[in-house]
Amino acid sequence: MYYTKNTMKNKLFRGFGILLILCLIGIAGGSFYMLSYSLTPDKGQNDEDRSYQKMVADYPFLEKWVDSLRRISALRDTFIVNREGIRLHAYYIAAGAPASRTAVVVHGYTDNAVRMFMIGYMYERELGYNVLLPDLQYHGRSEGKAIQMGWKDRLDVMEWINVADQIFGGHTHMVVHGISMGAATTMMLSGEVLPACVKCFVEDCGYTSVWEQFSKELKEQFGLPAFPLLYTASWFCDWKYGWNFQEASAIRQVEKCQLPMLFIHGDQDAYVLTEMVYDLYKAKPEPKQLWIVPGAAHAVSYKENPKAYTEKVRAFLERYNSVS
C-alpha cells in the first residue's frame, strides 16, 4: 500500500495526539488519586474509642486522669459552626484550680483531640492551665469534606481561641500548642492578626509547607518527582477545596509572627525532616527558642521525654505567658 508524505504526517500527528491525551488522562487520574489518598483517607482507623485505647496503652496515667475528669464532669464537649458552615467539635477542661492561663492544643494528621490528651494532661495537671482540644476538619467528631493540612484549619483555630477565651472567663493568657500537622496549623495561625489573649506558641515537629512535605512523600512513597503530579494535584485541590499546596506555607507565616515561639523537633525525625525546623527557626523573628530532642523520631518527644518536655514548656511559658 502506498502512503503519501501528508498521509504519514497525519498518522503521526494523530498518534502523538492520542499519546498526549492518554498522558493527560493519566496525570489527571494520578492527581485525583493523590488528592484522595492525602486528604480523604479512611476516618475509621482513628475513631475515638480506638484512639483512647491506644492513648491509655501508651500513657497509662491518662486513664486515671480522664476518669477523674469525667466523675466531676470536667471533660466537656463544645461545638461551633465555622465560616463555611462546617460543624466542628472540641473538648475543654477547666483547670483544677481557677486559672486565667489557657492552652489550645492542636492534633496532627489523621489524629483527633483524644490523641492529644497527653499534652492536655501536661497543661492541666502539671502546669495548671485550662485546656481546649479541637478536632480539626475531617477528624474526630468534626465534619468537613477533607483534611485541610493546617491551612484552612488555622482560621478554625482562630475561632476556637475566641471560644476558649469566652469559656474560661474572657481574660485569658493563651498558648497555642500543636504537634505535626497541628504544629503546622499553629505556625500558619501565627502569621495572622490574632486576638490579644494569644501570648505565645509551641510547635512540635511541624513542616515548612504542604508543598515541601508532599514533595517528600511523593518521592519516598512512589518514587515520583514533583512535576507534573504535584502541580496538577495542587490545582485540583484549589478547584475542589479552595486552597493550594503552595500557599499553605508555615514558613511564610512564621516570618510575620512577632509573638514568642518554642520550636521542638526530634533529631531522628524521618517523616517531617529535622532540617525543616532549622529553616523555620531561621525565618521566625525573635523572640524564639529551639529544642532539638536527642534520639527522638517523629512526634514522640513528649512520650520519650515527658519530664524534660514538661520542664522546657514550663520554662518557656513562665517567661512568655506569665500572669501578673
C-alpha positions as CSV (number, residue, x, y, z in Angstrom):
1,M,0.0,0.0,0.0
2,Y,1.3,3.4,-0.9
3,Y,1.3,6.3,1.6
4,T,1.9,9.9,0.7
5,K,4.0,12.2,3.0
6,N,0.9,14.0,4.1
7,T,-0.8,10.7,5.0
8,M,2.2,9.7,7.1
9,K,2.3,13.1,8.8
10,N,-1.4,12.9,9.6
11,K,-0.9,9.5,11.1
12,L,2.0,10.7,13.2
13,F,0.0,13.7,14.4
14,R,-2.9,11.5,15.3
15,G,-0.6,9.2,17.1
16,F,1.0,12.0,19.1
17,G,-2.4,13.4,19.8
18,I,-3.7,10.1,21.2
19,L,-0.5,9.7,23.2
20,L,-0.9,13.3,24.6
21,I,-4.5,12.7,25.5
22,L,-3.6,9.4,27.3
23,C,-0.8,11.2,29.2
24,L,-3.1,14.0,30.3
25,I,-5.7,11.4,31.4
26,G,-3.0,9.6,33.3
27,I,-1.8,12.8,35.0
28,A,-5.4,13.8,35.9
29,G,-6.1,10.4,37.3
30,G,-2.9,10.3,39.3
31,S,-3.6,13.8,40.6
32,F,-7.1,12.9,41.8
33,Y,-5.7,9.7,43.4
34,M,-3.0,11.7,45.2
35,L,-5.6,14.2,46.4
36,S,-7.9,11.4,47.6
37,Y,-5.0,9.5,49.2
38,S,-3.7,12.5,51.0
39,L,-6.8,14.4,52.0
40,T,-9.6,11.9,52.4
41,P,-8.2,8.7,54.0
42,D,-10.4,6.3,55.9
43,K,-11.5,8.0,59.1
44,G,-12.5,4.8,60.9
45,Q,-8.9,3.8,61.7
46,N,-8.7,6.6,64.3
47,D,-12.1,6.8,65.8
48,E,-12.4,8.0,69.5
49,D,-12.7,4.5,71.1
50,R,-9.6,3.2,69.3
51,S,-7.7,6.4,69.9
52,Y,-8.5,6.3,73.6
53,Q,-7.4,2.7,73.9
54,K,-4.1,3.5,72.2
55,M,-3.6,6.5,74.4
56,V,-4.1,4.6,77.6
57,A,-1.7,1.9,76.3
58,D,0.9,4.5,75.5
59,Y,0.3,6.7,78.5
60,P,-1.2,4.6,81.4
61,F,-1.6,7.6,83.7
62,L,-4.2,9.1,81.3
63,E,-6.9,6.6,82.4
64,K,-7.0,7.7,86.0
65,W,-6.8,11.4,84.9
66,V,-9.7,11.0,82.4
67,D,-11.8,9.1,84.9
68,S,-11.3,11.8,87.5
69,L,-12.4,14.4,85.0
70,R,-15.5,12.5,84.0
71,R,-16.5,12.0,87.6
72,I,-16.7,15.7,88.2
73,S,-18.0,16.5,84.6
74,A,-14.8,18.4,83.9
75,L,-14.2,16.9,80.4
76,R,-16.9,18.6,78.3
77,D,-17.8,18.9,74.6
78,T,-18.5,22.1,72.7
79,F,-19.4,22.7,69.1
80,I,-19.2,25.6,66.7
81,V,-20.2,26.2,63.0
82,N,-17.3,27.8,61.2
83,R,-17.4,30.5,58.5
84,E,-18.1,27.8,55.8
85,G,-21.0,26.2,57.7
86,I,-18.9,23.2,58.8
87,R,-19.8,21.9,62.3
88,L,-16.7,21.5,64.4
89,H,-16.1,19.8,67.8
90,A,-13.7,20.3,70.7
91,Y,-13.2,19.1,74.2
92,Y,-12.5,21.6,77.0
93,I,-11.2,21.1,80.5
94,A,-11.1,23.7,83.3
95,A,-8.0,23.7,85.4
96,G,-8.3,22.1,88.9
97,A,-7.9,25.5,90.5
98,P,-9.3,28.7,88.9
99,A,-6.8,29.8,86.2
100,S,-6.6,32.6,83.7
101,R,-4.0,30.7,81.6
102,T,-5.3,28.5,78.8
103,A,-3.8,26.1,76.2
104,V,-5.3,25.4,72.8
105,V,-3.8,22.0,71.9
106,V,-3.9,21.0,68.2
107,H,-3.6,17.4,66.9
108,G,-1.8,16.0,63.9
109,Y,-2.6,14.4,60.6
110,T,-5.4,11.7,60.8
111,D,-5.4,12.1,64.6
112,N,-8.1,13.7,66.8
113,A,-8.5,15.6,70.1
114,V,-8.2,12.4,72.1
115,R,-4.8,11.7,70.6
116,M,-3.6,14.9,72.3
117,F,-4.8,14.0,75.8
118,M,-1.2,13.6,77.0
119,I,-0.5,17.2,76.2
120,G,-3.8,18.2,77.7
121,Y,-2.7,16.3,80.9
122,M,0.6,18.2,80.9
123,Y,-1.1,21.5,80.7
124,E,-4.0,20.8,83.2
125,R,-2.3,18.6,85.7
126,E,1.4,19.7,85.6
127,L,1.1,23.4,84.6
128,G,-2.3,24.4,86.0
129,Y,-3.9,25.5,82.7
130,N,-7.3,25.4,81.3
131,V,-7.3,23.3,78.1
132,L,-9.2,23.3,74.8
133,L,-8.6,20.4,72.3
134,P,-10.3,20.9,68.9
135,D,-10.9,18.2,66.3
136,L,-9.8,19.7,63.0
137,Q,-11.9,19.3,59.9
138,Y,-12.4,15.7,58.8
139,H,-11.0,14.5,62.1
140,G,-12.7,13.1,65.2
141,R,-16.2,14.4,65.7
142,S,-15.8,17.4,63.4
143,E,-17.3,17.5,60.0
144,G,-15.6,18.5,56.8
145,K,-15.1,17.1,53.3
146,A,-11.3,16.7,53.6
147,I,-8.2,17.2,55.6
148,Q,-7.0,20.8,55.2
149,M,-3.4,20.3,56.2
150,G,-3.4,23.2,58.6
151,W,-4.2,26.0,56.1
152,K,-8.0,26.4,56.5
153,D,-7.6,24.9,60.0
154,R,-5.7,28.0,61.1
155,L,-8.9,30.0,60.7
156,D,-10.9,27.4,62.6
157,V,-8.4,27.5,65.4
158,M,-8.7,31.3,65.5
159,E,-12.5,30.8,66.1
160,W,-11.6,28.2,68.8
161,I,-9.3,30.8,70.5
162,N,-12.3,33.1,70.9
163,V,-14.5,30.3,72.2
164,A,-11.9,29.3,74.7
165,D,-11.5,32.8,75.9
166,Q,-15.2,33.1,76.5
167,I,-15.5,29.7,78.2
168,F,-12.7,30.4,80.6
169,G,-13.7,33.9,81.7
170,G,-12.8,36.4,79.0
171,H,-9.4,37.4,80.4
172,T,-7.2,34.5,79.4
173,H,-3.5,34.4,78.7
174,M,-3.3,31.8,75.9
175,V,-0.7,29.5,74.3
176,V,-1.4,27.5,71.1
177,H,0.5,24.2,71.1
178,G,0.5,21.8,68.1
179,I,2.2,18.6,67.1
180,S,3.0,17.6,63.5
181,M,0.2,18.9,61.3
182,G,-1.1,20.6,64.4
183,A,2.2,22.3,64.7
184,A,2.0,23.4,61.0
185,T,-1.5,24.7,61.8
186,T,-0.1,26.6,64.8
187,M,2.6,28.2,62.7
188,M,0.2,29.0,59.9
189,L,-2.0,30.7,62.5
190,S,0.9,32.6,64.0
191,G,1.2,34.9,60.9
192,E,-2.4,36.1,61.2
193,V,-3.8,39.2,63.2
194,L,-4.5,37.5,66.5
195,P,-6.8,38.2,69.5
196,A,-4.9,39.9,72.3
197,C,-5.3,36.9,74.6
198,V,-2.8,34.9,72.5
199,K,0.6,35.3,74.0
200,C,2.8,32.6,72.5
201,F,3.1,29.3,70.6
202,V,4.7,25.9,70.9
203,E,5.2,24.0,67.7
204,D,6.4,20.4,67.8
205,C,7.7,18.8,64.6
206,G,5.7,20.8,62.1
207,Y,6.5,21.0,58.4
208,T,7.7,24.1,56.5
209,S,4.9,23.9,53.9
210,V,2.4,21.5,52.4
211,W,4.3,21.6,49.1
212,E,7.6,20.6,50.6
213,Q,6.0,17.8,52.7
214,F,4.0,16.4,49.9
215,S,7.1,16.6,47.6
216,K,9.0,14.5,50.0
217,E,6.2,11.9,50.4
218,L,5.6,11.7,46.7
219,K,9.3,10.9,46.1
220,E,9.7,8.5,49.1
221,Q,6.4,6.6,48.7
222,F,6.0,6.5,44.9
223,G,9.5,7.4,43.6
224,L,8.0,10.3,41.6
225,P,9.2,13.9,41.2
226,A,7.0,16.9,42.0
227,F,6.4,17.6,38.3
228,P,3.8,17.1,37.0
229,L,1.6,15.4,39.6
230,L,2.1,17.8,42.5
231,Y,1.3,20.8,40.3
232,T,-1.9,19.3,38.9
233,A,-3.0,17.9,42.3
234,S,-2.4,21.3,43.9
235,W,-4.6,22.9,41.1
236,F,-7.3,20.3,41.7
237,C,-7.1,21.0,45.4
238,D,-7.7,24.7,44.8
239,W,-10.6,23.9,42.5
240,K,-12.2,21.4,44.9
241,Y,-11.3,22.8,48.4
242,G,-10.4,26.4,47.8
243,W,-6.6,26.3,48.6
244,N,-3.5,25.1,47.0
245,F,-0.3,23.4,48.3
246,Q,2.0,26.3,47.6
247,E,0.0,28.9,49.5
248,A,-0.2,26.6,52.6
249,S,3.2,27.7,54.0
250,A,4.1,27.6,57.6
251,I,7.5,29.2,56.9
252,R,6.0,32.3,55.2
253,Q,3.6,32.7,58.2
254,V,6.2,32.5,60.9
255,E,8.1,35.2,59.1
256,K,5.3,37.5,60.1
257,C,4.9,36.3,63.7
258,Q,6.0,38.7,66.4
259,L,5.0,36.6,69.3
260,P,7.3,34.1,71.1
261,M,7.5,30.6,69.7
262,L,9.1,27.4,71.1
263,F,10.3,25.1,68.3
264,I,10.6,21.4,69.3
265,H,11.9,18.7,66.9
266,G,13.4,15.2,67.3
267,D,16.9,14.8,65.7
268,Q,15.9,11.4,64.3
269,D,12.6,12.6,62.6
270,A,12.5,10.9,59.2
271,Y,8.8,11.9,58.5
272,V,8.9,15.6,58.9
273,L,12.6,16.0,58.4
274,T,14.6,17.6,61.2
275,E,16.2,20.0,58.8
276,M,12.8,21.7,58.3
277,V,12.9,23.1,61.9
278,Y,16.1,24.9,61.2
279,D,14.6,26.7,58.2
280,L,11.5,27.6,60.3
281,Y,13.6,28.8,63.2
282,K,15.7,31.0,61.0
283,A,12.6,32.5,59.4
284,K,11.0,33.4,62.7
285,P,11.8,36.8,64.2
286,E,12.7,37.0,67.9
287,P,11.6,36.0,70.5
288,K,12.0,32.3,69.8
289,Q,13.5,29.2,71.4
290,L,14.6,25.9,69.8
291,W,14.9,22.5,71.4
292,I,16.3,19.6,69.3
293,V,15.4,16.4,71.2
294,P,18.2,13.8,71.1
295,G,17.2,10.4,69.6
296,A,13.5,11.3,69.1
297,A,11.7,10.3,65.9
298,H,8.5,12.0,64.7
299,A,6.0,13.2,67.3
300,V,7.4,11.2,70.2
301,S,9.4,13.9,72.0
302,Y,6.9,14.1,74.9
303,K,6.3,10.3,75.0
304,E,10.0,9.6,75.3
305,N,11.0,12.6,77.5
306,P,7.9,13.6,79.5
307,K,9.7,15.3,82.3
308,A,12.2,17.2,80.1
309,Y,9.4,18.2,77.7
310,T,7.3,19.5,80.5
311,E,10.1,21.5,82.0
312,K,11.1,23.0,78.6
313,V,7.5,24.1,78.1
314,R,7.1,25.3,81.7
315,A,10.2,27.5,81.5
316,F,9.1,28.9,78.1
317,L,5.6,29.7,79.5
318,E,6.9,31.2,82.7
319,R,8.9,33.7,80.6
320,Y,6.3,34.5,77.9
321,N,2.8,33.6,79.3
322,S,3.1,34.6,83.0
323,V,0.1,36.3,84.6
324,S,0.9,39.5,86.6
